[in-house]
Amino acid sequence: MAERSMNEDVLHIAQAWHEAGQRVALATVTATWGSSPRPVGSLLAVREDGSFEGSVSGGCIEGSVIGEARNAMSDGKVRNLEFSVSNETAWEVGLTCGGTVRVFVEPLS
């Protein structure tokens, strides 16, 4: 229930930004395997200035997703991102227990 409410908040914020004339992209967790702090369906809204609301990973991949969201706003193309690490290299990228997270990024129009 809390996840649904958080996602609804993210969608309302994204809509408000968009209606205010800001460029906005929405990132959605589409699949996970192994360690993943956020479940499938989690949302992150990103504004063209880099401001964001929501979370797709609890912080460990947000920087990369925000960068790709800003690129998507610039070129108008969607992104299918995958962050995957072995248990041995997990600490290097912030997925502390290994695993895979797939994220779909789309600019709003």
Gaussian input, Z-matrix of N, CA and C with variables (Angstrom, degrees):
# hf/3-21g

backbone

0 1
 N
 C     1     B1
 C     2     B2     1     A1
 N     3     B3     2     A2     1     D1
 C     4     B4     3     A3     2     D2
 C     5     B5     4     A4     3     D3
 N     6     B6     5     A5     4     D4
 C     7     B7     6     A6     5     D5
 C     8     B8     7     A7     6     D6
 N     9     B9     8     A8     7     D7
 C    10    B10     9     A9     8     D8
 C    11    B11    10    A10     9     D9
 N    12    B12    11    A11    10    D10
 C    13    B13    12    A12    11    D11
 C    14    B14    13    A13    12    D12
 N    15    B15    14    A14    13    D13
 C    16    B16    15    A15    14    D14
 C    17    B17    16    A16    15    D15
 N    18    B18    17    A17    16    D16
 C    19    B19    18    A18    17    D17
 C    20    B20    19    A19    18    D18
 N    21    B21    20    A20    19    D19
 C    22    B22    21    A21    20    D20
 C    23    B23    22    A22    21    D21
 N    24    B24    23    A23    22    D22
 C    25    B25    24    A24    23    D23
 C    26    B26    25    A25    24    D24
 N    27    B27    26    A26    25    D25
 C    28    B28    27    A27    26    D26
 C    29    B29    28    A28    27    D27
 N    30    B30    29    A29    28    D28
 C    31    B31    30    A30    29    D29
 C    32    B32    31    A31    30    D30
 N    33    B33    32    A32    31    D31
 C    34    B34    33    A33    32    D32
 C    35    B35    34    A34    33    D33
 N    36    B36    35    A35    34    D34
 C    37    B37    36    A36    35    D35
 C    38    B38    37    A37    36    D36
 N    39    B39    38    A38    37    D37
 C    40    B40    39    A39    38    D38
 C    41    B41    40    A40    39    D39
 N    42    B42    41    A41    40    D40
 C    43    B43    42    A42    41    D41
 C    44    B44    43    A43    42    D42
 N    45    B45    44    A44    43    D43
 C    46    B46    45    A45    44    D44
 C    47    B47    46    A46    45    D45
 N    48    B48    47    A47    46    D46
 C    49    B49    48    A48    47    D47
 C    50    B50    49    A49    48    D48
 N    51    B51    50    A50    49    D49
 C    52    B52    51    A51    50    D50
 C    53    B53    52    A52    51    D51
 N    54    B54    53    A53    52    D52
 C    55    B55    54    A54    53    D53
 C    56    B56    55    A55    54    D54
 N    57    B57    56    A56    55    D55
 C    58    B58    57    A57    56    D56
 C    59    B59    58    A58    57    D57
 N    60    B60    59    A59    58    D58
 C    61    B61    60    A60    59    D59
 C    62    B62    61    A61    60    D60
 N    63    B63    62    A62    61    D61
 C    64    B64    63    A63    62    D62
 C    65    B65    64    A64    63    D63
 N    66    B66    65    A65    64    D64
 C    67    B67    66    A66    65    D65
 C    68    B68    67    A67    66    D66
 N    69    B69    68    A68    67    D67
 C    70    B70    69    A69    68    D68
 C    71    B71    70    A70    69    D69
 N    72    B72    71    A71    70    D70
 C    73    B73    72    A72    71    D71
 C    74    B74    73    A73    72    D72
 N    75    B75    74    A74    73    D73
 C    76    B76    75    A75    74    D74
 C    77    B77    76    A76    75    D75
 N    78    B78    77    A77    76    D76
 C    79    B79    78    A78    77    D77
 C    80    B80    79    A79    78    D78
 N    81    B81    80    A80    79    D79
 C    82    B82    81    A81    80    D80
 C    83    B83    82    A82    81    D81
 N    84    B84    83    A83    82    D82
 C    85    B85    84    A84    83    D83
 C    86    B86    85    A85    84    D84
 N    87    B87    86    A86    85    D85
 C    88    B88    87    A87    86    D86
 C    89    B89    88    A88    87    D87
 N    90    B90    89    A89    88    D88
 C    91    B91    90    A90    89    D89
 C    92    B92    91    A91    90    D90
 N    93    B93    92    A92    91    D91
 C    94    B94    93    A93    92    D92
 C    95    B95    94    A94    93    D93
 N    96    B96    95    A95    94    D94
 C    97    B97    96    A96    95    D95
 C    98    B98    97    A97    96    D96
 N    99    B99    98    A98    97    D97
 C   100   B100    99    A99    98    D98
 C   101   B101   100   A100    99    D99
 N   102   B102   101   A101   100   D100
 C   103   B103   102   A102   101   D101
 C   104   B104   103   A103   102   D102
 N   105   B105   104   A104   103   D103
 C   106   B106   105   A105   104   D104
 C   107   B107   106   A106   105   D105
 N   108   B108   107   A107   106   D106
 C   109   B109   108   A108   107   D107
 C   110   B110   109   A109   108   D108
 N   111   B111   110   A110   109   D109
 C   112   B112   111   A111   110   D110
 C   113   B113   112   A112   111   D111
 N   114   B114   113   A113   112   D112
 C   115   B115   114   A114   113   D113
 C   116   B116   115   A115   114   D114
 N   117   B117   116   A116   115   D115
 C   118   B118   117   A117   116   D116
 C   119   B119   118   A118   117   D117
 N   120   B120   119   A119   118   D118
 C   121   B121   120   A120   119   D119
 C   122   B122   121   A121   120   D120
 N   123   B123   122   A122   121   D121
 C   124   B124   123   A123   122   D122
 C   125   B125   124   A124   123   D123
 N   126   B126   125   A125   124   D124
 C   127   B127   126   A126   125   D125
 C   128   B128   127   A127   126   D126
 N   129   B129   128   A128   127   D127
 C   130   B130   129   A129   128   D128
 C   131   B131   130   A130   129   D129
 N   132   B132   131   A131   130   D130
 C   133   B133   132   A132   131   D131
 C   134   B134   133   A133   132   D132
 N   135   B135   134   A134   133   D133
 C   136   B136   135   A135   134   D134
 C   137   B137   136   A136   135   D135
 N   138   B138   137   A137   136   D136
 C   139   B139   138   A138   137   D137
 C   140   B140   139   A139   138   D138
 N   141   B141   140   A140   139   D139
 C   142   B142   141   A141   140   D140
 C   143   B143   142   A142   141   D141
 N   144   B144   143   A143   142   D142
 C   145   B145   144   A144   143   D143
 C   146   B146   145   A145   144   D144
 N   147   B147   146   A146   145   D145
 C   148   B148   147   A147   146   D146
 C   149   B149   148   A148   147   D147
 N   150   B150   149   A149   148   D148
 C   151   B151   150   A150   149   D149
 C   152   B152   151   A151   150   D150
 N   153   B153   152   A152   151   D151
 C   154   B154   153   A153   152   D152
 C   155   B155   154   A154   153   D153
 N   156   B156   155   A155   154   D154
 C   157   B157   156   A156   155   D155
 C   158   B158   157   A157   156   D156
 N   159   B159   158   A158   157   D157
 C   160   B160   159   A159   158   D158
 C   161   B161   160   A160   159   D159
 N   162   B162   161   A161   160   D160
 C   163   B163   162   A162   161   D161
 C   164   B164   163   A163   162   D162
 N   165   B165   164   A164   163   D163
 C   166   B166   165   A165   164   D164
 C   167   B167   166   A166   165   D165
 N   168   B168   167   A167   166   D166
 C   169   B169   168   A168   167   D167
 C   170   B170   169   A169   168   D168
 N   171   B171   170   A170   169   D169
 C   172   B172   171   A171   170   D170
 C   173   B173   172   A172   171   D171
 N   174   B174   173   A173   172   D172
 C   175   B175   174   A174   173   D173
 C   176   B176   175   A175   174   D174
 N   177   B177   176   A176   175   D175
 C   178   B178   177   A177   176   D176
 C   179   B179   178   A178   177   D177
 N   180   B180   179   A179   178   D178
 C   181   B181   180   A180   179   D179
 C   182   B182   181   A181   180   D180
 N   183   B183   182   A182   181   D181
 C   184   B184   183   A183   182   D182
 C   185   B185   184   A184   183   D183
 N   186   B186   185   A185   184   D184
 C   187   B187   186   A186   185   D185
 C   188   B188   187   A187   186   D186
 N   189   B189   188   A188   187   D187
 C   190   B190   189   A189   188   D188
 C   191   B191   190   A190   189   D189
 N   192   B192   191   A191   190   D190
 C   193   B193   192   A192   191   D191
 C   194   B194   193   A193   192   D192
 N   195   B195   194   A194   193   D193
 C   196   B196   195   A195   194   D194
 C   197   B197   196   A196   195   D195
 N   198   B198   197   A197   196   D196
 C   199   B199   198   A198   197   D197
 C   200   B200   199   A199   198   D198
 N   201   B201   200   A200   199   D199
 C   202   B202   201   A201   200   D200
 C   203   B203   202   A202   201   D201
 N   204   B204   203   A203   202   D202
 C   205   B205   204   A204   203   D203
 C   206   B206   205   A205   204   D204
 N   207   B207   206   A206   205   D205
 C   208   B208   207   A207   206   D206
 C   209   B209   208   A208   207   D207
 N   210   B210   209   A209   208   D208
 C   211   B211   210   A210   209   D209
 C   212   B212   211   A211   210   D210
 N   213   B213   212   A212   211   D211
 C   214   B214   213   A213   212   D212
 C   215   B215   214   A214   213   D213
 N   216   B216   215   A215   214   D214
 C   217   B217   216   A216   215   D215
 C   218   B218   217   A217   216   D216
 N   219   B219   218   A218   217   D217
 C   220   B220   219   A219   218   D218
 C   221   B221   220   A220   219   D219
 N   222   B222   221   A221   220   D220
 C   223   B223   222   A222   221   D221
 C   224   B224   223   A223   222   D222
 N   225   B225   224   A224   223   D223
 C   226   B226   225   A225   224   D224
 C   227   B227   226   A226   225   D225
 N   228   B228   227   A227   226   D226
 C   229   B229   228   A228   227   D227
 C   230   B230   229   A229   228   D228
 N   231   B231   230   A230   229   D229
 C   232   B232   231   A231   230   D230
 C   233   B233   232   A232   231   D231
 N   234   B234   233   A233   232   D232
 C   235   B235   234   A234   233   D233
 C   236   B236   235   A235   234   D234
 N   237   B237   236   A236   235   D235
 C   238   B238   237   A237   236   D236
 C   239   B239   238   A238   237   D237
 N   240   B240   239   A239   238   D238
 C   241   B241   240   A240   239   D239
 C   242   B242   241   A241   240   D240
 N   243   B243   242   A242   241   D241
 C   244   B244   243   A243   242   D242
 C   245   B245   244   A244   243   D243
 N   246   B246   245   A245   244   D244
 C   247   B247   246   A246   245   D245
 C   248   B248   247   A247   246   D246
 N   249   B249   248   A248   247   D247
 C   250   B250   249   A249   248   D248
 C   251   B251   250   A250   249   D249
 N   252   B252   251   A251   250   D250
 C   253   B253   252   A252   251   D251
 C   254   B254   253   A253   252   D252
 N   255   B255   254   A254   253   D253
 C   256   B256   255   A255   254   D254
 C   257   B257   256   A256   255   D255
 N   258   B258   257   A257   256   D256
 C   259   B259   258   A258   257   D257
 C   260   B260   259   A259   258   D258
 N   261   B261   260   A260   259   D259
 C   262   B262   261   A261   260   D260
 C   263   B263   262   A262   261   D261
 N   264   B264   263   A263   262   D262
 C   265   B265   264   A264   263   D263
 C   266   B266   265   A265   264   D264
 N   267   B267   266   A266   265   D265
 C   268   B268   267   A267   266   D266
 C   269   B269   268   A268   267   D267
 N   270   B270   269   A269   268   D268
 C   271   B271   270   A270   269   D269
 C   272   B272   271   A271   270   D270
 N   273   B273   272   A272   271   D271
 C   274   B274   273   A273   272   D272
 C   275   B275   274   A274   273   D273
 N   276   B276   275   A275   274   D274
 C   277   B277   276   A276   275   D275
 C   278   B278   277   A277   276   D276
 N   279   B279   278   A278   277   D277
 C   280   B280   279   A279   278   D278
 C   281   B281   280   A280   279   D279
 N   282   B282   281   A281   280   D280
 C   283   B283   282   A282   281   D281
 C   284   B284   283   A283   282   D282
 N   285   B285   284   A284   283   D283
 C   286   B286   285   A285   284   D284
 C   287   B287   286   A286   285   D285
 N   288   B288   287   A287   286   D286
 C   289   B289   288   A288   287   D287
 C   290   B290   289   A289   288   D288
 N   291   B291   290   A290   289   D289
 C   292   B292   291   A291   290   D290
 C   293   B293   292   A292   291   D291
 N   294   B294   293   A293   292   D292
 C   295   B295   294   A294   293   D293
 C   296   B296   295   A295   294   D294
 N   297   B297   296   A296   295   D295
 C   298   B298   297   A297   296   D296
 C   299   B299   298   A298   297   D297
 N   300   B300   299   A299   298   D298
 C   301   B301   300   A300   299   D299
 C   302   B302   301   A301   300   D300
 N   303   B303   302   A302   301   D301
 C   304   B304   303   A303   302   D302
 C   305   B305   304   A304   303   D303
 N   306   B306   305   A305   304   D304
 C   307   B307   306   A306   305   D305
 C   308   B308   307   A307   306   D306
 N   309   B309   308   A308   307   D307
 C   310   B310   309   A309   308   D308
 C   311   B311   310   A310   309   D309
 N   312   B312   311   A311   310   D310
 C   313   B313   312   A312   311   D311
 C   314   B314   313   A313   312   D312
 N   315   B315   314   A314   313   D313
 C   316   B316   315   A315   314   D314
 C   317   B317   316   A316   315   D315
 N   318   B318   317   A317   316   D316
 C   319   B319   318   A318   317   D317
 C   320   B320   319   A319   318   D318
 N   321   B321   320   A320   319   D319
 C   322   B322   321   A321   320   D320
 C   323   B323   322   A322   321   D321
 N   324   B324   323   A323   322   D322
 C   325   B325   324   A324   323   D323
 C   326   B326   325   A325   324   D324

   B1=1.4460
   B2=1.5256
   B3=1.3358
   B4=1.4694
   B5=1.5214
   B6=1.3421
   B7=1.4674
   B8=1.5163
   B9=1.3266
   B10=1.4702
   B11=1.5277
   B12=1.3222
   B13=1.4606
   B14=1.5225
   B15=1.3439
   B16=1.4613
   B17=1.5247
   B18=1.3270
   B19=1.4584
   B20=1.5228
   B21=1.3246
   B22=1.4626
   B23=1.5206
   B24=1.3415
   B25=1.4605
   B26=1.5254
   B27=1.3329
   B28=1.4657
   B29=1.5259
   B30=1.3153
   B31=1.4646
   B32=1.5255
   B33=1.3219
   B34=1.4745
   B35=1.5311
   B36=1.3083
   B37=1.4654
   B38=1.5230
   B39=1.3368
   B40=1.4654
   B41=1.5288
   B42=1.3199
   B43=1.4585
   B44=1.5311
   B45=1.3208
   B46=1.4718
   B47=1.5237
   B48=1.3293
   B49=1.4709
   B50=1.5202
   B51=1.3364
   B52=1.4646
   B53=1.5355
   B54=1.3258
   B55=1.4591
   B56=1.5319
   B57=1.3420
   B58=1.4643
   B59=1.5282
   B60=1.3397
   B61=1.4565
   B62=1.5129
   B63=1.3258
   B64=1.4630
   B65=1.5285
   B66=1.3215
   B67=1.4618
   B68=1.5259
   B69=1.3387
   B70=1.4584
   B71=1.5199
   B72=1.3329
   B73=1.4595
   B74=1.5221
   B75=1.3196
   B76=1.4476
   B77=1.5235
   B78=1.3375
   B79=1.4676
   B80=1.5212
   B81=1.3358
   B82=1.4610
   B83=1.5180
   B84=1.3362
   B85=1.4634
   B86=1.5203
   B87=1.3440
   B88=1.4662
   B89=1.5200
   B90=1.3252
   B91=1.4628
   B92=1.5228
   B93=1.3369
   B94=1.4592
   B95=1.5124
   B96=1.3050
   B97=1.4623
   B98=1.5133
   B99=1.3115
   B100=1.4577
   B101=1.5101
   B102=1.3230
   B103=1.4574
   B104=1.5172
   B105=1.3201
   B106=1.4562
   B107=1.5114
   B108=1.3301
   B109=1.4556
   B110=1.5284
   B111=1.3283
   B112=1.4654
   B113=1.5272
   B114=1.3272
   B115=1.4665
   B116=1.5282
   B117=1.3203
   B118=1.4651
   B119=1.5246
   B120=1.3400
   B121=1.4569
   B122=1.5156
   B123=1.3332
   B124=1.4698
   B125=1.5168
   B126=1.3336
   B127=1.4659
   B128=1.5201
   B129=1.3224
   B130=1.4599
   B131=1.5164
   B132=1.3347
   B133=1.4607
   B134=1.5217
   B135=1.3306
   B136=1.4574
   B137=1.5191
   B138=1.3214
   B139=1.4603
   B140=1.5196
   B141=1.3205
   B142=1.4680
   B143=1.5251
   B144=1.3277
   B145=1.4660
   B146=1.5221
   B147=1.3432
   B148=1.4565
   B149=1.5163
   B150=1.3233
   B151=1.4613
   B152=1.5174
   B153=1.3240
   B154=1.4616
   B155=1.5164
   B156=1.3183
   B157=1.4531
   B158=1.5155
   B159=1.3258
   B160=1.4565
   B161=1.5131
   B162=1.3346
   B163=1.4595
   B164=1.5248
   B165=1.3205
   B166=1.4618
   B167=1.5247
   B168=1.3483
   B169=1.4694
   B170=1.5088
   B171=1.2849
   B172=1.4494
   B173=1.5162
   B174=1.3234
   B175=1.4569
   B176=1.5121
   B177=1.3263
   B178=1.4627
   B179=1.5277
   B180=1.3203
   B181=1.4710
   B182=1.5243
   B183=1.3267
   B184=1.4560
   B185=1.5295
   B186=1.3325
   B187=1.4641
   B188=1.5106
   B189=1.3165
   B190=1.4691
   B191=1.5197
   B192=1.3238
   B193=1.4708
   B194=1.5247
   B195=1.3221
   B196=1.4663
   B197=1.5280
   B198=1.3205
   B199=1.4688
   B200=1.5157
   B201=1.3323
   B202=1.4633
   B203=1.5272
   B204=1.3305
   B205=1.4656
   B206=1.5282
   B207=1.3160
   B208=1.4702
   B209=1.5313
   B210=1.3338
   B211=1.4708
   B212=1.5212
   B213=1.3366
   B214=1.4624
   B215=1.5263
   B216=1.3260
   B217=1.4698
   B218=1.5256
   B219=1.3237
   B220=1.4694
   B221=1.5182
   B222=1.3511
   B223=1.4655
   B224=1.5285
   B225=1.3438
   B226=1.4573
   B227=1.5210
   B228=1.3337
   B229=1.4663
   B230=1.5242
   B231=1.3335
   B232=1.4612
   B233=1.5206
   B234=1.3070
   B235=1.4667
   B236=1.5195
   B237=1.3224
   B238=1.4531
   B239=1.5204
   B240=1.3131
   B241=1.4529
   B242=1.5205
   B243=1.3166
   B244=1.4566
   B245=1.5162
   B246=1.3183
   B247=1.4503
   B248=1.5174
   B249=1.3116
   B250=1.4521
   B251=1.5206
   B252=1.3171
   B253=1.4628
   B254=1.5142
   B255=1.3074
   B256=1.4534
   B257=1.5224
   B258=1.3056
   B259=1.4623
   B260=1.5248
   B261=1.3331
   B262=1.4520
   B263=1.5327
   B264=1.3263
   B265=1.4716
   B266=1.5206
   B267=1.3168
   B268=1.4565
   B269=1.5201
   B270=1.3199
   B271=1.4658
   B272=1.5128
   B273=1.3243
   B274=1.4672
   B275=1.5222
   B276=1.3291
   B277=1.4643
   B278=1.5152
   B279=1.3140
   B280=1.4524
   B281=1.5123
   B282=1.3133
   B283=1.4608
   B284=1.5259
   B285=1.3064
   B286=1.4580
   B287=1.5180
   B288=1.3029
   B289=1.4599
   B290=1.5242
   B291=1.3152
   B292=1.4556
   B293=1.5192
   B294=1.3221
   B295=1.4504
   B296=1.5134
   B297=1.3229
   B298=1.4587
   B299=1.5256
   B300=1.3142
   B301=1.4626
   B302=1.5175
   B303=1.3246
   B304=1.4649
   B305=1.5193
   B306=1.3342
   B307=1.4567
   B308=1.5311
   B309=1.3261
   B310=1.4585
   B311=1.5123
   B312=1.3311
   B313=1.4676
   B314=1.5165
   B315=1.3525
   B316=1.4572
   B317=1.5288
   B318=1.3318
   B319=1.4621
   B320=1.5317
   B321=1.3327
   B322=1.4550
   B323=1.5212
   B324=1.3212
   B325=1.4691
   B326=1.5113
   A1=111.30
   A2=116.97
   A3=120.03
   A4=110.57
   A5=117.48
   A6=121.31
   A7=110.42
   A8=116.51
   A9=120.67
   A10=110.63
   A11=116.62
   A12=120.94
   A13=111.09
   A14=116.76
   A15=120.25
   A16=110.39
   A17=117.54
   A18=120.86
   A19=111.26
   A20=117.01
   A21=119.73
   A22=110.50
   A23=117.28
   A24=121.14
   A25=111.03
   A26=116.33
   A27=120.97
   A28=110.09
   A29=117.10
   A30=120.60
   A31=111.84
   A32=117.26
   A33=120.37
   A34=110.88
   A35=116.69
   A36=120.60
   A37=110.33
   A38=116.94
   A39=120.65
   A40=110.29
   A41=116.64
   A42=120.93
   A43=110.69
   A44=116.68
   A45=120.37
   A46=110.81
   A47=117.35
   A48=120.39
   A49=110.51
   A50=115.31
   A51=121.09
   A52=110.58
   A53=116.86
   A54=121.00
   A55=112.05
   A56=116.88
   A57=121.44
   A58=111.92
   A59=116.14
   A60=120.42
   A61=115.31
   A62=117.51
   A63=121.09
   A64=110.20
   A65=115.51
   A66=118.35
   A67=107.46
   A68=116.02
   A69=122.04
   A70=109.16
   A71=115.61
   A72=121.36
   A73=107.87
   A74=115.39
   A75=121.69
   A76=108.51
   A77=115.82
   A78=121.85
   A79=108.40
   A80=115.73
   A81=121.46
   A82=109.76
   A83=117.25
   A84=121.25
   A85=107.18
   A86=116.63
   A87=120.71
   A88=113.54
   A89=117.57
   A90=120.56
   A91=109.00
   A92=115.26
   A93=120.90
   A94=109.20
   A95=114.66
   A96=121.88
   A97=107.62
   A98=117.68
   A99=120.27
   A100=110.33
   A101=115.98
   A102=121.53
   A103=110.94
   A104=116.11
   A105=120.72
   A106=108.22
   A107=117.45
   A108=119.73
   A109=114.03
   A110=118.75
   A111=121.96
   A112=108.77
   A113=117.89
   A114=120.75
   A115=112.67
   A116=114.39
   A117=121.10
   A118=107.89
   A119=115.41
   A120=121.34
   A121=113.84
   A122=117.57
   A123=120.00
   A124=110.12
   A125=116.06
   A126=121.58
   A127=112.68
   A128=114.26
   A129=123.43
   A130=107.07
   A131=116.85
   A132=121.30
   A133=107.89
   A134=115.94
   A135=121.47
   A136=108.83
   A137=115.15
   A138=121.68
   A139=108.55
   A140=117.60
   A141=122.43
   A142=113.61
   A143=118.24
   A144=120.33
   A145=112.53
   A146=117.37
   A147=121.79
   A148=114.11
   A149=117.91
   A150=120.12
   A151=108.60
   A152=116.59
   A153=118.73
   A154=110.73
   A155=114.02
   A156=122.64
   A157=107.81
   A158=117.28
   A159=121.83
   A160=111.36
   A161=115.25
   A162=120.11
   A163=110.72
   A164=115.56
   A165=120.62
   A166=111.60
   A167=116.55
   A168=117.01
   A169=115.28
   A170=118.87
   A171=119.11
   A172=112.10
   A173=117.41
   A174=121.59
   A175=116.42
   A176=118.70
   A177=118.76
   A178=114.44
   A179=119.86
   A180=120.63
   A181=112.22
   A182=117.13
   A183=120.76
   A184=112.84
   A185=117.44
   A186=120.06
   A187=112.61
   A188=116.95
   A189=120.83
   A190=111.36
   A191=116.53
   A192=120.18
   A193=110.01
   A194=117.96
   A195=120.99
   A196=110.17
   A197=117.48
   A198=120.61
   A199=111.92
   A200=117.02
   A201=120.52
   A202=111.28
   A203=117.48
   A204=120.44
   A205=110.36
   A206=116.39
   A207=119.48
   A208=110.43
   A209=117.39
   A210=120.57
   A211=110.70
   A212=116.84
   A213=120.92
   A214=111.14
   A215=116.38
   A216=119.69
   A217=110.22
   A218=116.60
   A219=120.49
   A220=112.61
   A221=116.32
   A222=118.07
   A223=114.18
   A224=117.31
   A225=120.83
   A226=114.91
   A227=117.61
   A228=120.99
   A229=111.30
   A230=115.25
   A231=120.75
   A232=109.79
   A233=115.52
   A234=122.72
   A235=108.99
   A236=116.56
   A237=122.92
   A238=106.08
   A239=116.53
   A240=121.96
   A241=110.20
   A242=115.83
   A243=120.52
   A244=108.82
   A245=115.00
   A246=122.14
   A247=106.02
   A248=115.90
   A249=120.05
   A250=109.36
   A251=115.22
   A252=119.75
   A253=109.86
   A254=114.69
   A255=120.51
   A256=108.04
   A257=117.30
   A258=120.86
   A259=110.98
   A260=117.30
   A261=121.60
   A262=112.94
   A263=118.02
   A264=120.96
   A265=112.66
   A266=117.79
   A267=121.83
   A268=113.58
   A269=118.65
   A270=121.15
   A271=112.01
   A272=117.97
   A273=120.91
   A274=112.51
   A275=118.14
   A276=121.07
   A277=113.37
   A278=117.38
   A279=119.99
   A280=116.00
   A281=118.95
   A282=121.03
   A283=106.12
   A284=116.77
   A285=122.58
   A286=115.19
   A287=119.37
   A288=120.67
   A289=112.22
   A290=117.96
   A291=120.47
   A292=109.89
   A293=116.64
   A294=120.01
   A295=113.06
   A296=114.67
   A297=122.37
   A298=109.25
   A299=115.39
   A300=122.17
   A301=107.12
   A302=117.27
   A303=122.04
   A304=108.90
   A305=114.86
   A306=120.74
   A307=108.86
   A308=116.16
   A309=123.24
   A310=107.27
   A311=117.14
   A312=122.88
   A313=108.13
   A314=115.66
   A315=119.68
   A316=110.32
   A317=115.98
   A318=118.48
   A319=108.59
   A320=116.51
   A321=119.83
   A322=109.22
   A323=114.67
   A324=118.67
   A325=110.60
   D1=-43.93
   D2=179.88
   D3=-63.53
   D4=-37.64
   D5=179.25
   D6=-62.34
   D7=-42.26
   D8=179.09
   D9=-62.66
   D10=-44.22
   D11=179.88
   D12=-62.96
   D13=-42.29
   D14=178.38
   D15=-62.82
   D16=-43.49
   D17=178.96
   D18=-64.02
   D19=-39.07
   D20=177.24
   D21=-62.89
   D22=-40.66
   D23=176.93
   D24=-60.92
   D25=-44.46
   D26=179.81
   D27=-60.96
   D28=-43.37
   D29=179.67
   D30=-64.78
   D31=-40.23
   D32=178.08
   D33=-64.70
   D34=-41.08
   D35=178.80
   D36=-65.19
   D37=-44.75
   D38=178.60
   D39=-59.77
   D40=-42.62
   D41=179.16
   D42=-63.11
   D43=-43.61
   D44=179.99
   D45=-63.18
   D46=-43.45
   D47=176.96
   D48=-59.37
   D49=-47.27
   D50=-178.17
   D51=-61.53
   D52=-45.30
   D53=-179.83
   D54=-66.38
   D55=-23.06
   D56=177.71
   D57=-84.55
   D58=3.21
   D59=176.53
   D60=92.48
   D61=7.55
   D62=177.34
   D63=-84.29
   D64=147.57
   D65=169.90
   D66=-78.61
   D67=140.69
   D68=-174.07
   D69=-140.63
   D70=144.44
   D71=171.16
   D72=-126.95
   D73=151.07
   D74=179.93
   D75=-120.19
   D76=130.24
   D77=177.23
   D78=-111.62
   D79=135.23
   D80=-177.48
   D81=-129.88
   D82=130.55
   D83=173.22
   D84=-69.74
   D85=121.39
   D86=-178.24
   D87=-105.59
   D88=-20.92
   D89=179.44
   D90=-161.80
   D91=149.93
   D92=174.90
   D93=-140.29
   D94=156.03
   D95=172.26
   D96=-149.44
   D97=137.76
   D98=-179.69
   D99=71.61
   D100=-138.32
   D101=-177.39
   D102=-70.39
   D103=124.36
   D104=174.81
   D105=-155.93
   D106=112.66
   D107=-178.47
   D108=-71.67
   D109=-16.39
   D110=-179.37
   D111=-122.70
   D112=138.08
   D113=-178.23
   D114=-79.62
   D115=165.79
   D116=173.37
   D117=-53.89
   D118=138.03
   D119=-179.21
   D120=97.34
   D121=-11.75
   D122=178.59
   D123=-63.35
   D124=144.88
   D125=-173.20
   D126=-121.48
   D127=149.68
   D128=172.53
   D129=-136.80
   D130=120.33
   D131=175.09
   D132=-99.53
   D133=136.38
   D134=-178.23
   D135=-126.60
   D136=131.53
   D137=177.07
   D138=-95.56
   D139=157.23
   D140=-174.57
   D141=-57.24
   D142=-26.17
   D143=179.35
   D144=-84.92
   D145=2.45
   D146=178.94
   D147=95.64
   D148=-7.05
   D149=174.27
   D150=-63.57
   D151=148.03
   D152=-179.12
   D153=-147.22
   D154=161.97
   D155=178.02
   D156=-141.95
   D157=138.09
   D158=-179.54
   D159=97.63
   D160=-169.45
   D161=-177.26
   D162=-159.61
   D163=140.86
   D164=174.07
   D165=-113.08
   D166=-3.02
   D167=-178.20
   D168=-157.15
   D169=3.14
   D170=-176.05
   D171=77.16
   D172=13.70
   D173=173.58
   D174=114.60
   D175=-20.28
   D176=-170.96
   D177=-76.43
   D178=-24.48
   D179=178.41
   D180=-123.40
   D181=2.18
   D182=-175.96
   D183=-54.25
   D184=-43.27
   D185=-178.68
   D186=-56.06
   D187=-44.91
   D188=179.03
   D189=-67.40
   D190=-40.95
   D191=-179.58
   D192=-66.33
   D193=-41.09
   D194=178.49
   D195=-62.75
   D196=-42.35
   D197=177.26
   D198=-60.52
   D199=-44.53
   D200=178.97
   D201=-68.30
   D202=-33.94
   D203=176.85
   D204=-64.45
   D205=-41.23
   D206=178.51
   D207=-66.06
   D208=-37.93
   D209=175.27
   D210=-63.85
   D211=-39.97
   D212=179.54
   D213=-63.55
   D214=-37.25
   D215=177.17
   D216=-65.56
   D217=-35.26
   D218=-178.53
   D219=-71.36
   D220=-42.67
   D221=-175.05
   D222=-104.66
   D223=-4.94
   D224=176.71
   D225=74.25
   D226=11.71
   D227=-177.15
   D228=-105.73
   D229=144.16
   D230=176.51
   D231=-74.88
   D232=161.10
   D233=177.63
   D234=-129.38
   D235=139.77
   D236=168.59
   D237=-114.74
   D238=106.68
   D239=-174.45
   D240=-103.63
   D241=147.62
   D242=173.85
   D243=-135.75
   D244=128.17
   D245=176.55
   D246=-115.77
   D247=117.71
   D248=-175.10
   D249=-142.15
   D250=134.32
   D251=178.52
   D252=-142.05
   D253=153.97
   D254=173.84
   D255=-81.46
   D256=164.79
   D257=176.85
   D258=-58.54
   D259=-32.41
   D260=-176.88
   D261=-69.95
   D262=-31.35
   D263=-177.63
   D264=-109.05
   D265=7.83
   D266=-173.98
   D267=-57.06
   D268=-42.14
   D269=-176.97
   D270=-64.45
   D271=-28.23
   D272=-177.07
   D273=-63.69
   D274=-33.79
   D275=-178.05
   D276=-110.35
   D277=-0.39
   D278=174.98
   D279=96.38
   D280=-2.96
   D281=174.09
   D282=-91.39
   D283=84.68
   D284=-164.05
   D285=-62.25
   D286=-18.80
   D287=179.27
   D288=-114.82
   D289=15.24
   D290=-176.06
   D291=76.92
   D292=179.31
   D293=177.63
   D294=123.32
   D295=-176.13
   D296=-177.92
   D297=-136.10
   D298=138.70
   D299=173.95
   D300=-130.53
   D301=127.71
   D302=174.63
   D303=-108.89
   D304=135.86
   D305=-175.25
   D306=-133.43
   D307=130.94
   D308=175.68
   D309=-99.96
   D310=128.34
   D311=-179.02
   D312=-119.46
   D313=128.78
   D314=179.65
   D315=-137.71
   D316=134.33
   D317=174.43
   D318=-75.67
   D319=140.51
   D320=177.38
   D321=-82.92
   D322=143.94
   D323=178.72
   D324=-130.29

